[in-house]
Amino acid sequence: DGDGGPARAPAALSAQERREQALLGMCIAAPAFGREYLERLRPEHLSSDLARRAREWLLLHLENPTAGLGHDDEELLALVTRLTMIAEREPASPEALEDAFLRLELAALEREIEAHADEVPVELHRKRTELVQRLAQGVGAPRAGGAGA
């Protein structure tokens, strides 16, 4: 019977946090094309300051993400360590990265639409429809000059 005990179960990750961590892990697993996705990520794609700090760290340390991480930032150390473990087991292909990125893009767009509540600009609806269609078609489909009408 603990009096607050030293070990507390970590809070369960939200679906958004799981998507973010999957993408960041894939960037580590495949730095050759993962770097592009780190560069494309904007702050609004990520749900926390910690995730944004991890993105910034990975931009500078993608080839060896845990090197140089000290215990002065336990949160960042824990997250980057978790991302490195995800990278070891998460398949990372250009298609998987694109799919994960588009899902974060869609979530960010839906938060922006929600923020407009009463008057949502038409271009936001248009962008949302386009993203939903791209995800529905499967991102693995050729993007340039491929199977078209």
N, C-alpha and C positions, 0 to 999 in steps of 0.2 A: 504494500500500500504506500504509494509514493506521496511525498509532500511536495508535489510539483515536479519531482524527479528530473534528472538531467536530460533524459531522452523524451522528446515530444514528437509525435508523428507529424511529418510534414503535411501541409494542406494539400489536398488533391488538386491537380492541375486542371484548369479549365480547358475546354476544347481549343480555344484560341492559343493558350500557352503551349499546348501539345503541338499545334500546327507550327508555331514559331520555333519551338525547339527542334522539331523534325527538320525544318528548312535549315536552321543554323547547323545542325548536325550533318546534314547532307553537304553543306558548304565545306565543312571540315573534311568529310570523306572524299570529296572530289574537288580539291582546291583549283584545279585547272579551269573548271567552269563555275565553281562555287563563288569565286571572287566577284564575278559579274553580278550575281544575285545579292551579295552583301552590298555592293555599290548601288544596286537598284532599290534596296530597301530604304524606305523613308521612316522617320520617327512614328508617323501615324500607323504604320504597318504593325508596330510592336506595342504590346499592351502595358509594358512597365518600363520604368527607368532602368531596372536591372537588365532587361532584354536589350534595351538600346545601348547600354554600356558593354554588354557582351558583343554586340555587333561591331561597335567601335574597336574593341580589343581584337576581335577576329580579323578586322580589316588590316591590322598591323602585324598580327601573329598567326595568320592562317596556317602556315606550314607546320608550326609547332605551337599549338594554342595554349598549352599549359606552361610553357617555358617563360620564366620571369614573373609568373603570377605569385604574389606573396600572400602571406596570411593576414596582411593589413586590410584586405578586402575579402572577407570570408564568403560573402554572398556571391561575388563574381567568381571566386575560385571554385565554389561548389557548382555554380551553373556551368562554367566552362568545362569542368571535369565531367559533369553529366552530359554535356554536348559531345564531348570526346567519346564517351561510352556509347552514345547514340550513333555517332559516326562509324563506330566499329561494327554495328549491326544493321544500320539503315542502308538500304540500297540507294545509291546516288547516281542517277543518270540525268542527262539534260532534260528528259521528259518529266522525270519525277520532280526535279527542281522547279521546272516551269509550272507544273501542276500545283506544287506547294506555294510558290510565289503568287500565282493567280488566286488561290484561296485566301491568302493574306490580303491581297489587293481587294478582293470582293468584300471581305470583312471590314476593311478600312472604309470602303465606299459605303457600305451599309450603315456604319457608324456616322459617317458624314450625312447621309440621307436622314437618319434619325435626328441628327442635330438641327436639321432645317425644319423639322416637324410640319409646320403649316404650309410653307412654300418651298417645295423641293424643286430646284432648277432642273429643267428638262434634260440638260446635258448629263446630269448625274443619273437619271433614269436610263438614258441612252447607254452610258458607260456600263451600268449594271447589267443591262440586257446583253450587251456585247460580251462581258465577262462570263455571264451564265452560259451563253451559247458556246464560248470557247471551251469552258470546262465540260459541258455536255458532249461536245464533239470529241473530247479526249485530246489532251495536249500532245500526245505522241504523233498525232496526224501531221503530215508535212505542212510547213507554214508558208513556204515560198514556192509558188507554181505547182504545188502538188494537187492531187485528186480534186479537181474542181468540176463545175458543171459543164 
